[in-house]
């Protein structure tokens, strides 16, 4: 069986289940979203009740991004959003990308055999803001039915490049005379188009054929943006989506090349869309044309800038900015290629590209910042955007500019921050392209937003590089080899901020048959926490190698912190391993208890009485020592609280759950086990604290 998005009409159980869900709940439209196997992307598989192309901006999205769909799937709960205002309050990024008056519900699929996903159902504005119990029941039943269809698939469903469209119901014959309706519409002086639920033209009258300048046979069965290229733009699609989502009449002027302005008025309901076409009134009455800005209304330009600005605020590193420009800016302006560069003192350094061959980028990278050689250098030197509609126009002004590709039109945009050039952005087209005044008025401020995001991203990358270097310096590069002991360790920084924290671990070889293991957590997630972590680690190492007992190691380290006046708490667990006598002695300074898995795979938390955290400043403390057997084949797991702390859940329960997983995954090699513990726990995907794990397993009896 192929992916559901590739199935023929006769065998589409997923489409049938989705259509039934739309009918059962009275929704305007619905869709099935699935998460890809590596859980990086969430994609639309099937859409019912709204044209697929009109829904194109929401075909795919990052599963890790904040949003109602991701929230529903990750937390396995029904998400209900009754209005655009509520969407803006709960999910501001999603509201910027979906600025339409809709109410919608997202219901996750539970117990699906080989995938995760959710059912999306949407209603037009005007319905009651609350979901009744019966409505919730119908939505849940619909999601369960689709989940059963997904589970019945022989192979995991495939997220298609283009979602599949299914109508919500079979076509029903009209009770009135079709010939009378045709006669009525043909007599109208206005042009009339009828679009079905898939967005394809099903009827066009004679007046519309004349106004649009295209025969009926070339229009029927197509989408307007396909058969009329001058409607393939942001303005028309935004008006179309607004009509579909709100059921309100939407009007806009459009330019039919070369100089004929038309007024379109769109009306949509649950049976399809009607479009009335008339000559633009100001052109007819006054003999004048609308301004170029009419091709892209102020509302649409502001909407697009809002969407892109909201997305740019969430970029973190330079690669995030490059990917966002490639994924969203290119299609928004119909461009086919882009190059983003940074300004060095005398060279243009390319930092990202899309739509170009690598060998071309290699030849362009490092070109001189000569304003007479390339318009990219001119744009950066002058801070002014340059637009070239075709190759001849470029060659006339820049005969020395290298033309290494078959691109036919370009926009060279300077990226300015605080008035200084930090780089440049090139948008390229495969065909000649005339840049309208509306496009230029949109591209110019957009370049400013991209420049600000790029400036922030470069600063972040620089700080992140410094933080990473500091972290790697303070943590052990490699754990020492101890005869008779297998070890594995992992460190995962918090999923926000600078990926810098105070968690640490270490393994210290003491004699041929003894070793010390330590794990700890310094309060905070900043440079100071990392620096203090390094000091604590060195202090523990110094006291351990000097022959101190576990209690003495913690007591003396606490005294060192008091002398430093560090003003931060440190939790710490110290383990002295005696491999010859097959035992371990443990002392804890306010740290979570270790886990012990016995050779028979029983696993549990070790009952240990902790002393207070290090650095608390209360004077002399007692750190009781707990000694227990540690035979070959047993496993001792040390960890920091980032692995077990989940808001709203008792930490004792999460520690018990971790012990259960340690026992269930007994067959895994040690390096795979530590990866599974770190990356496959419920809190690992969006952890707000650092995670450190150290596994210790005796493999033989050491000689005395």
C-alpha positions in Angstrom: 0.0 0.0 0.0 1.3 3.5 -0.8 1.0 6.5 1.3 -2.6 7.7 1.7 -1.8 10.9 -0.3 -1.0 8.8 -3.3 -4.0 6.5 -3.4 -6.5 6.5 -6.2 -10.0 7.7 -5.5 -11.6 4.3 -5.3 -9.4 3.2 -2.4 -9.0 6.2 -0.1 -10.3 5.1 3.3 -8.5 8.1 4.9 -10.3 10.6 2.7 -13.6 8.9 3.3 -13.1 9.0 7.1 -12.1 12.7 6.9 -15.2 13.6 4.8 -17.4 11.8 7.3 -15.8 13.7 10.1 -16.5 17.0 8.4 -20.1 16.1 7.8 -20.6 14.6 11.3 -19.3 17.7 13.1 -20.8 20.3 10.7 -17.3 21.8 10.1 -16.5 24.1 7.2 -13.4 22.0 6.3 -11.0 19.5 7.9 -7.6 18.1 7.4 -5.4 15.2 8.6 -1.9 16.1 9.8 0.9 13.6 10.5 4.3 13.9 12.0 7.3 12.5 10.1 9.3 9.6 11.7 12.1 11.9 13.1 9.4 14.3 14.5 11.0 17.3 12.8 8.1 18.2 10.4 4.4 18.0 10.6 2.6 17.7 7.2 -0.9 17.8 5.8 -1.9 14.5 4.2 -5.5 15.0 3.2 -7.8 18.1 3.0 -11.5 18.2 2.8 -13.8 21.1 2.0 -11.3 23.8 1.0 -9.0 24.0 -2.1 -5.6 22.5 -1.5 -3.7 25.4 -3.1 -5.5 27.9 -0.9 -4.2 26.0 2.1 -0.6 25.9 0.7 1.0 28.1 3.5 0.0 25.5 6.0 0.9 22.2 4.2 4.0 21.8 6.4 5.4 23.3 9.5 8.1 22.4 12.1 6.9 20.1 14.7 9.1 21.7 17.3 7.5 25.2 16.7 4.8 26.5 19.1 1.3 26.1 17.7 -2.1 24.6 18.5 -1.5 21.6 16.2 1.9 20.8 17.8 0.4 21.4 21.3 -2.4 18.9 20.7 -0.2 16.2 19.3 2.6 16.6 21.9 0.3 16.7 24.9 -2.4 14.4 23.5 -5.3 16.8 24.2 -8.1 18.5 22.4 -7.3 22.1 21.5 -10.2 24.4 20.9 -9.8 28.0 19.6 -13.0 29.9 19.2 -11.8 33.0 17.4 -8.9 34.9 15.9 -8.6 36.9 19.1 -8.3 33.8 21.2 -5.7 32.4 18.7 -3.7 35.6 19.1 -3.8 35.3 22.9 -2.8 31.6 23.0 -0.6 31.3 20.0 0.6 34.7 18.7 2.9 33.2 16.0 0.1 31.1 14.6 -2.3 34.1 14.6 0.2 36.0 12.5 0.3 33.2 10.0 -3.4 32.6 10.0 -5.1 36.0 10.2 -8.6 34.8 9.4 -11.8 34.6 11.4 -12.1 30.9 12.1 -13.0 28.7 14.9 -11.2 25.4 14.9 -10.5 22.2 16.9 -7.5 19.9 16.9 -8.0 16.4 18.1 -4.9 14.1 18.5 -4.8 10.5 17.1 -4.3 8.1 20.0 -2.9 4.6 19.9 -1.9 4.7 16.2 0.4 1.9 15.4 3.2 3.7 13.5 2.7 7.5 13.5 1.5 10.5 15.4 -0.9 13.2 14.1 -4.1 15.1 14.6 -7.4 15.9 13.0 -8.1 19.6 12.2 -11.7 20.8 12.0 -12.6 24.5 11.2 -15.8 26.4 11.3 -16.7 29.9 9.9 -17.2 32.8 12.3 -20.5 33.2 14.0 -20.8 29.9 15.8 -21.0 29.7 19.6 -17.6 30.1 21.3 -18.0 27.0 23.4 -17.9 23.3 22.4 -20.8 21.3 23.9 -20.2 17.8 25.3 -21.9 16.3 22.3 -19.7 18.2 19.9 -16.6 17.1 21.8 -17.9 13.6 21.6 -18.4 13.8 17.8 -14.9 15.3 17.3 -13.3 12.6 19.5 -15.2 9.8 17.7 -14.1 11.2 14.3 -10.4 11.3 15.4 -10.7 7.7 16.7 -12.2 6.6 13.4 -9.3 8.2 11.4 -6.8 6.7 13.9 -8.2 3.2 13.2 -7.8 3.8 9.4 -4.2 4.9 10.0 -3.4 1.9 12.1 -4.8 -0.5 9.5 -2.3 0.7 6.9 0.3 -2.0 6.0 3.1 0.6 6.0 3.5 3.9 7.9 1.6 6.6 6.0 3.7 8.9 3.8 3.4 12.7 4.0 3.0 13.7 0.4 4.5 16.6 -1.4 1.0 17.8 -2.2 -2.0 17.0 0.1 -4.9 15.0 -1.3 -8.3 16.8 -1.7 -11.6 15.1 -1.0 -15.0 16.7 -1.3 -17.1 16.6 1.9 -20.1 15.1 0.1 -21.1 13.7 -3.3 -22.4 16.2 -5.9 -26.2 16.7 -5.5 -28.4 17.7 -8.5 -30.0 21.1 -8.3 -33.8 21.0 -8.1 -34.1 24.0 -10.4 -33.7 24.1 -14.2 -30.0 24.2 -15.2 -30.8 25.7 -18.5 -32.8 28.5 -16.9 -29.9 29.3 -14.6 -27.4 29.3 -17.5 -29.6 31.6 -19.5 -29.9 34.0 -16.5 -26.1 34.2 -16.0 -25.4 34.6 -19.7 -27.7 37.6 -19.9 -25.8 39.4 -17.1 -23.4 42.1 -18.2 -20.9 41.1 -15.4 -18.5 38.3 -15.8 -19.2 35.3 -13.7 -17.0 32.4 -12.6 -18.1 29.4 -10.5 -15.4 27.5 -8.5 -16.0 24.1 -6.9 -14.7 23.1 -3.5 -11.4 22.1 -5.0 -11.0 25.7 -6.3 -11.4 24.7 -10.0 -13.5 26.7 -12.5 -16.7 24.8 -13.3 -18.6 27.5 -15.2 -17.7 30.8 -16.9 -20.1 33.0 -18.8 -19.5 34.9 -22.0 -18.9 38.3 -20.3 -16.2 36.7 -18.1 -14.5 35.2 -21.2 -14.4 38.6 -22.8 -13.1 40.4 -19.7 -10.5 37.8 -18.9 -9.3 37.5 -22.5 -9.1 33.7 -22.5 -11.4 31.1 -24.1 -13.7 29.1 -21.9 -12.1 25.8 -22.7 -8.8 27.1 -21.3 -10.5 28.2 -18.1 -12.7 25.3 -17.3 -11.2 22.7 -15.0 -8.4 25.0 -13.9 -7.8 27.2 -10.9 -7.8 30.9 -11.7 -4.2 31.3 -10.6 -3.2 28.6 -13.1 -5.0 29.7 -16.2 -4.7 33.4 -15.5 -1.0 33.9 -14.4 -1.6 37.5 -13.4 -3.8 36.2 -10.6 -0.9 34.1 -9.3 0.1 36.5 -6.6 -0.2 37.1 -2.8 -3.0 39.6 -3.1 -5.5 37.4 -4.9 -4.7 34.3 -2.8 -5.2 36.3 0.4 -8.5 37.6 -0.8 -9.5 34.1 -1.8 -8.6 32.7 1.6 -10.5 35.5 3.4 -13.6 34.7 1.4 -13.3 31.0 2.1 -12.8 31.4 5.8 -15.2 34.2 6.6 -18.0 33.7 4.0 -17.9 37.5 3.6 -17.9 39.2 0.3 -14.3 40.3 -0.7 -13.5 42.8 -3.4 -10.1 43.7 -5.0 -8.8 45.4 -8.2 -6.5 43.4 -10.4 -4.4 44.3 -13.5 -5.0 42.2 -16.6 -1.8 42.8 -18.6 -0.9 45.0 -20.2 -3.3 47.8 -19.0 -6.8 46.5 -18.3 -7.9 46.9 -14.7 -10.7 44.7 -13.4 -12.7 44.5 -10.2 -13.2 41.0 -8.7 -15.8 40.3 -6.0 -15.6 36.9 -4.3 -18.5 35.1 -2.6 -18.0 31.7 -0.9 -20.2 29.2 1.0 -20.1 25.5 1.7 -20.9 24.7 -1.9 -18.1 26.6 -3.6 -17.1 30.1 -4.7 -18.5 32.6 -7.1 -16.4 35.4 -8.6 -18.0 38.5 -10.3 -15.7 40.3 -12.8 -16.4 43.9 -13.9 -14.2 46.7 -15.5 -12.6 48.7 -12.7 -14.9 51.7 -12.0 -12.3 54.4 -11.7 -10.8 53.3 -15.0 -14.1 53.3 -16.8 -15.4 56.6 -15.4 -12.3 58.6 -15.3 -10.0 57.0 -17.9 -7.3 56.5 -15.3 -5.6 53.5 -13.8 -5.3 52.5 -10.2 -1.9 53.0 -8.7 0.6 50.2 -8.8 -0.2 49.6 -5.2 -3.6 48.3 -6.1 -2.0 45.1 -7.3 -1.0 44.4 -3.8 -3.4 46.1 -1.3 -2.0 47.8 1.8 -3.8 45.2 3.9 -2.1 42.3 2.1 1.3 44.0 2.3 0.9 44.6 6.0 -0.3 41.0 6.4 2.7 39.6 4.6 5.1 41.8 6.6 3.4 40.7 9.9 3.7 37.0 9.0 7.4 37.3 8.0 8.2 39.6 10.9 6.7 37.2 13.4 8.7 34.4 11.9 11.9 36.4 11.9 11.6 37.2 15.6 11.7 33.4 16.3 14.9 32.8 14.4 17.9 32.1 16.6 21.1 31.4 14.6 22.3 32.5 11.2 21.2 29.2 9.6 17.6 29.8 11.0 17.5 33.2 9.1 18.8 31.6 5.9 16.3 28.8 6.1 13.4 31.1 6.8 14.2 33.4 3.9 14.5 30.4 1.6 11.3 28.7 2.8 9.0 31.8 3.1 10.4 34.8 1.3 11.2 33.1 -1.9 7.7 31.7 -2.5 6.1 34.9 -1.3 7.7 36.8 -4.1 7.8 34.0 -6.7 11.6 33.9 -6.8 13.5 30.8 -7.8 16.9 31.4 -6.1 18.5 33.4 -3.3 22.0 34.1 -2.0 22.6 35.7 1.4 26.0 37.1 2.1 27.9 38.8 4.9 30.1 41.9 4.3 33.7 41.4 5.1 36.1 44.4 4.8 37.0 43.7 1.1 35.2 40.5 0.1 31.6 39.2 -0.2 31.3 36.0 1.9 28.2 33.8 1.1 26.5 32.4 4.3 23.5 30.7 2.7 21.8 30.0 -0.6 19.0 28.2 -2.3 18.3 27.5 -6.0 21.9 27.6 -7.1 24.4 24.8 -7.8 27.2 24.4 -5.3 29.9 25.0 -7.9 28.3 28.3 -8.9 28.3 29.4 -5.2 32.0 28.4 -4.9 32.9 30.7 -7.8 30.8 33.6 -6.5 32.0 33.3 -2.9 34.7 35.7 -2.0 34.2 38.2 -4.9 35.7 41.6 -4.2 33.4 44.3 -2.7 34.0 46.3 -5.9 30.9 48.4 -6.6 31.8 48.6 -10.3 32.1 44.8 -10.6 28.9 43.5 -9.1 25.6 45.1 -8.1 25.9 43.1 -4.8 28.9 45.3 -3.9 27.1 48.4 -5.1 24.0 47.6 -2.9 26.2 47.1 0.2 28.4 50.1 -0.5 25.5 52.5 -1.1 22.7 50.9 1.0 20.3 51.1 -2.0 18.4 48.3 -3.5 19.0 47.4 -7.2 16.4 45.7 -9.5 17.1 44.2 -12.9 14.2 42.9 -15.0 16.3 40.9 -17.5 19.9 40.0 -18.4 20.2 42.8 -20.9 19.4 45.4 -18.2 22.1 43.9 -15.9 24.7 43.6 -18.6 24.2 47.2 -19.7 24.9 48.6 -16.3 27.4 45.9 -15.1 29.2 44.4 -18.1 31.9 42.9 -15.8 29.4 41.2 -13.5 29.9 37.4 -13.7 26.7 35.7 -15.1 27.4 32.1 -14.2 23.7 30.9 -14.3 20.7 31.0 -16.4 18.8 33.3 -14.0 17.0 36.1 -15.9 16.0 38.8 -13.3 17.5 39.9 -9.9 16.8 42.0 -6.9 20.0 43.0 -4.9 19.1 44.1 -1.4 21.4 45.6 1.1 21.1 44.3 4.7 21.6 47.3 6.9 21.8 47.4 10.7 22.1 50.7 12.5 22.8 52.3 9.2 25.8 50.0 8.4 25.9 47.2 5.9 26.2 43.8 7.4 25.4 41.8 4.3 23.3 41.5 1.2 20.4 39.4 -0.1 19.9 38.4 -3.7 16.6 37.2 -5.1 16.8 35.7 -8.5 14.2 34.6 -11.1 14.3 32.0 -13.9 12.4 34.3 -16.2 12.4 38.1 -16.9 10.5 39.8 -14.1 9.3 43.4 -13.9 9.4 44.6 -10.3 6.3 46.6 -9.6 6.2 49.6 -7.3 4.1 47.4 -4.9 6.8 44.7 -4.8 9.6 47.2 -4.3 7.7 48.9 -1.4 7.4 45.5 0.2 10.8 44.1 -0.4 12.6 47.2 0.9 11.2 47.1 4.5 11.4 43.4 4.5 15.2 43.6 3.9 15.4 45.7 7.0 13.6 43.1 9.1 15.9 40.4 7.7 19.0 42.5 8.5 17.9 42.9 12.1 17.3 39.2 12.4 20.6 38.4 10.8 22.4 40.8 13.2 20.9 39.2 16.2 21.6 35.8 14.8 25.3 36.6 14.3 25.6 37.8 17.8 23.8 34.7 19.1 26.1 32.4 17.1 29.2 34.3 18.5 28.0 34.0 22.1 26.9 30.4 21.5 30.3 29.5 20.2 32.0 31.1 23.2 29.6 29.3 25.5 30.1 26.0 23.8 33.9 26.4 24.0 33.7 27.2 27.7 31.4 24.3 28.4 33.6 21.8 26.5 36.6 23.1 28.4 35.0 22.6 31.8 33.5 19.2 31.2 35.8 16.2 30.9 36.9 15.6 27.3 36.9 11.9 27.9 36.3 9.7 30.9 39.3 7.7 32.2 39.5 4.0 31.6 39.0 2.0 34.8 39.7 -1.7 34.7 36.6 -3.7 35.4 34.2 -0.8 34.9 32.1 0.2 31.9 30.9 3.8 31.8 28.8 6.1 29.6 27.9 9.7 30.0 25.8 12.3 28.3 25.2 16.0 28.8 22.2 17.8 27.2 21.9 21.6 27.7 18.6 23.3 28.3 16.4 23.7 25.1 16.4 27.5 25.5 19.0 30.2 26.1 22.7 29.8 25.2 22.9 26.0 25.7 25.1 26.8 28.7 24.5 25.5 32.2 25.9 24.2 35.5 25.4 20.5 35.3 28.6 18.4 35.5 29.8 14.9 35.9 33.2 13.2 36.3 34.9 9.9 36.8 38.1 9.9 38.9 40.5 6.9 38.9 41.9 6.5 42.5 43.7 3.2 42.6 43.8 0.1 40.4 40.6 -1.2 42.1 38.8 2.0 43.2 37.3 5.0 41.5 35.1 8.0 42.3 32.1 9.2 40.3 30.5 12.5 40.8 27.5 14.3 39.3 26.2 17.8 40.3 24.1 20.8 39.3 25.0 24.4 39.9 22.1 26.8 40.2 21.6 28.9 37.1 22.1 28.8 33.3 24.7 31.3 32.5 28.4 32.0 32.3 28.7 32.3 36.1 27.0 28.9 36.6 29.4 27.3 34.1 32.5 28.9 35.7 31.4 27.8 39.2 30.7 24.3 37.9 34.4 24.1 36.8 35.6 25.2 40.2 33.4 22.6 42.0 34.5 19.9 39.7 38.2 20.7 40.3 37.6 20.9 44.1 35.9 17.5 44.2 38.7 16.0 42.1 41.4 17.5 44.4 39.8 16.2 47.6 39.0 12.8 46.1 42.6 12.2 44.9 43.9 13.3 48.3 42.2 10.3 49.9 39.2 12.0 51.4 36.1 9.9 52.3 32.8 10.6 50.5 31.6 12.7 53.5 34.9 14.6 53.7 34.8 15.3 49.9 31.4 17.0 50.2 32.2 18.8 53.5 35.5 20.2 52.2 34.0 21.3 48.9 31.2 23.1 50.8 33.8 24.9 52.8 35.6 25.9 49.5 32.4 27.4 48.2 31.9 29.3 51.4 35.4 30.8 51.1 34.6 31.8 47.5 31.3 33.5 48.6 29.7 32.0 45.4 26.1 32.9 46.5 24.8 29.9 44.5 23.7 26.4 45.6 25.2 23.2 44.2 23.6 19.8 44.5 26.1 17.0 44.2 26.2 13.2 44.5 29.5 11.5 45.2 30.1 7.7 44.7 33.2 5.8 45.8 33.4 2.5 43.9 35.4 -0.3 45.4 35.5 -2.8 42.5 37.5 -5.4 44.5 35.0 -5.6 47.3 32.0 -5.1 44.9 30.5 -2.2 46.8 29.8 1.5 46.4 29.6 4.2 49.1 27.3 7.2 48.3 27.0 10.6 49.8 24.5 13.3 48.6 24.3 17.0 48.9 20.7 17.7 48.1 20.9 15.6 44.9 18.3 13.2 43.4 18.9 9.6 44.5 20.8 7.3 42.1 19.1 4.4 40.4 20.4 0.8 40.8 19.6 -2.0 38.3 20.4 -5.4 39.6 21.7 -8.2 37.4 18.2 -9.7 37.2 17.0 -6.3 35.7 15.1 -5.1 38.7 15.6 -1.4 39.0 14.8 1.1 41.8 15.9 4.4 43.4 18.5 3.9 46.1 17.3 4.9 49.6 19.8 7.5 50.6 19.7 10.3 53.2 21.0 13.5 51.6 22.7 16.4 53.3 22.0 20.1 52.4 23.2 21.4 49.0 26.8 22.8 48.8 27.2 26.5 49.3 24.1 27.0 51.4 26.2 28.7 54.0 24.8 27.2 57.3 28.2 26.1 58.7 29.4 22.5 59.3 27.1 20.0 57.6 26.7 16.2 57.9 26.7 14.2 54.7 25.7 10.6 55.7 27.3 7.8 53.7 25.2 4.9 52.3 27.1 1.7 51.3 25.6 -1.1 49.2 26.7 -4.0 47.1 27.6 -3.4 43.4 28.2 -6.7 41.7 29.3 -7.3 38.1 26.3 -6.9 35.8 24.6 -4.4 38.1 24.2 -0.8 36.8 24.4 2.4 38.8 22.8 5.5 37.2 23.6 9.0 38.3 21.6 11.9 36.8 20.6 15.5 37.4 17.1 16.8 38.1 16.5 18.0 34.5 15.9 14.4 33.6 13.1 13.9 36.1 11.5 17.3 36.8 8.1 17.8 35.0 5.9 20.7 36.1 2.8 19.5 37.9 4.1 15.9 38.4 5.5 14.5 41.7 9.3 14.0 41.2 9.0 10.7 43.1 6.7 9.4 40.4 9.0 10.5 37.6 12.0 8.9 39.3 10.1 5.7 39.6 9.1 5.9 35.9 12.8 6.4 35.0 13.7 3.3 37.1 11.1 1.3 35.1 12.6 2.4 31.8 16.1 1.5 33.1 14.8 -2.0 33.8 12.8 -2.4 30.5 15.8 -1.3 28.4 18.2 -3.9 29.9 19.2 -5.3 26.6 20.7 -2.1 25.2 24.4 -1.5 25.1 25.5 1.1 27.6 26.0 3.9 25.0 22.6 3.3 23.5 21.0 3.1 26.9 22.3 6.5 28.0 21.1 8.0 24.7 17.6 6.5 25.2 17.5 7.8 28.7 18.4 11.4 27.6 16.4 11.7 24.4 13.4 9.5 24.8 11.9 10.7 28.1 8.7 12.8 28.0 10.5 15.9 29.2 13.5 15.6 26.9 11.9 17.3 23.8 11.3 20.7 25.5 13.4 20.5 28.6 13.9 23.7 30.5 16.9 22.5 32.5 20.2 20.9 31.7 20.4 17.1 31.7 23.5 15.1 32.7 23.6 11.3 33.0 26.4 9.0 34.1 26.1 5.2 33.9 28.5 2.8 35.8 28.5 -0.9 35.3 31.1 -3.3 36.8 32.0 -6.0 34.2 34.3 -8.3 36.2 35.8 -8.9 39.7 38.8 -6.7 40.1 41.9 -8.3 41.7 42.9 -7.2 45.2 
